[in-house]
């Protein structure tokens, strides 16, 4: 029986088996696609990226609805193909493992409902092909495939089950088919990775950057000559698969974060470089204060000889009597008054130039810092190194509740945000909360808006009860024994006229809860 369905990012799901301390991990990720049997501790050790939405959310909703409580009937491998079928009651999960775009598709009544992974739906599944099993291959077919202009593709076409590592070893003639066939008859779990230790803990001790390249870690049924890296021999296939999955997911998480961070830092450097060029152009375009002063001095020196009422006056240069200056003036003002205007403009320009110079220096320092952080990100070895050089950014959505927001954790580890006052309630509900988060409020009495964060769709009855107790406690009905509490998804709540904090709820349930003080009972988030 499948007791619980846990999302595991955009391309994987974990199925908790009732009565067992093991979980079935179905993975449609590039480089990790497969089915893994993990202990709960091993499952918690696998890094999981935050679900970004897209087609992952509807797929997870279908998986939870269809597989939760279903009886697991069979897990079948399609003969001659890198594809699996999981059957549970009246639902089938089809998993395609090959190629750069694996996928997991949930199917009911012969129709695909939704998929995980980057590839197209894994339905309908390929037909069994016994002639493509490795046991059916002979020397002639292998020789023909290796002589093909694209030997790797030809070998995988002849036998998809070889996988890219074994097929690559044959294509590069690092092993003969006879030798490989002999080794496959007595398979042994073999990990090849960057760690030197001869046990799975060696992979755990590796740097994230070492695990990031696509072929950094391989799980093979036998040791293959010439493969770069250190050989790790786990005690069992299950242990080998768990170590492989955790290592590859670590490497992928590091690579994704590094690419994102480098893009962010390079974008910031380009912005600062553009700003630096614009400031230099602004500085170049400003009139020279010394020349304005020179014109003002010429006006003062030539006041007695200049003809009145003219808009432009030609005067001797006070700094070089052999030269003359053409000065534009306001004919309505006296020449000394025009000179004062020029002196004041010179003073303003000097201040502007100092400000532009200061901003240029500040921009240059920021540009040098961004380039230094880019160099650090390129040389980072672990995820912590990347986070240490990441530029300061706006707080995460969950933490933008404002200084007045109370934050707690349910016993299940989900965040609860509680507003203070009408304005903070409005901000919490309509700026901070995500559409699928739960919104709670005591019915028919004033009180705090309470948001139960549910990013992975795993909020249970106990989480809702604890959030409802908070909504009852932080309301005008705190003194009652029980309080009716609105419970709705945030997407069903709309702002109403009449001021901050007033809402219209399109669809909600009612949960009766006892007002309970969270202090000393729920963990407080700072």
C-alpha angles and dihedrals in degrees: 000000000000104000100180140009115212123191113230104191128291097318111030142056132193122217117204111213114217115239092018134090089219133090130206111229115201110196130190096171124127109265094007104058111141146080118285131188107213138176114235090254090052091048091052089051093059110096112235124197118224112265108257096198120233112114092341094078098056090042091054091048091053092046093051093045097045102034102035106103093002122135114245106231107172147350110206133185114212107237114251094005137090092237136107136199123207115195122198120169105305095342130091126197113202117200123192112198104179132088133019093296111052118175143192117213128187113215131192126181090357094301125109112239104184142333142221124210134045098279132083119277114298091228136138093032120226118267117257113269111191091178089067095057113112090239089062096052121103134194093262095058092045091049091050092049095048090050091055117108087243101037097171092054091044093051093049089048090053093046118007090183091071090075125208097288097053093038090049092052090053093044091052090044093236088136134020123238091242092054093045093047090051091052093047092056088066103032121192125189106254128179121194114196145137095271120099098209116100096230137065091261086070090068090049089054093052122105116258091239091058090055096047103081112092095246098036094110126030131184109207138171091229141013112271121205117243099021109140117237138044123304117238119193112200120197095242142014091247092054091046092051092048092051091046093050094048092047095047092046090050091052093047093049090051093047093048093049093046093051092047093047094047090051090050094048094045091048089052091048091051090050092050092045090052091047090050091053092048092050090051089051091049090051092049091050096053116101115250112259091211091059092049090052089049090054091048091051090050090054092051093046094047100041092111096051102037118105111242125236098034125127094213126035130194111215139166115268107249090210095049116022090195090065131064130213128215108214125187112218141175104255090207091066132062119255093251089053090050088049090053089053091053093048091050091049089051090053091050091049092051090053090047092049091050090051093048090047091051091049091048090053091048091048091049091052091049090048092051090048092050091050091047090052089049090055090048091050090051091052096041116128102189140027091254089059090056094049090049092061098038112119118248109269138180113292117270115271092255093055097048093087093113131248091289096056116110113218127200139165124229119228086259092057100253120138122247119195120197122194128223115214133349097286093048091046090054093048093046094050101040104029107029106031120084120226094255096046118107119252118204132184135163109259119250096352133087114261149127125305107239122202121197106198112225107172095155099036093246103121109134136195093273092052091051092047092053091048091048091051088055092049089051093047095049093051140084089262095063092121095058124096093234133012130199109234129197111233117190140146109260090241089067093057122089131183113254131207119263104070142301117329096028114120144173117223115207096189131006144151127223122236120187110218138171114240106248129181108237095207110113091004107065124041112255120226116214 
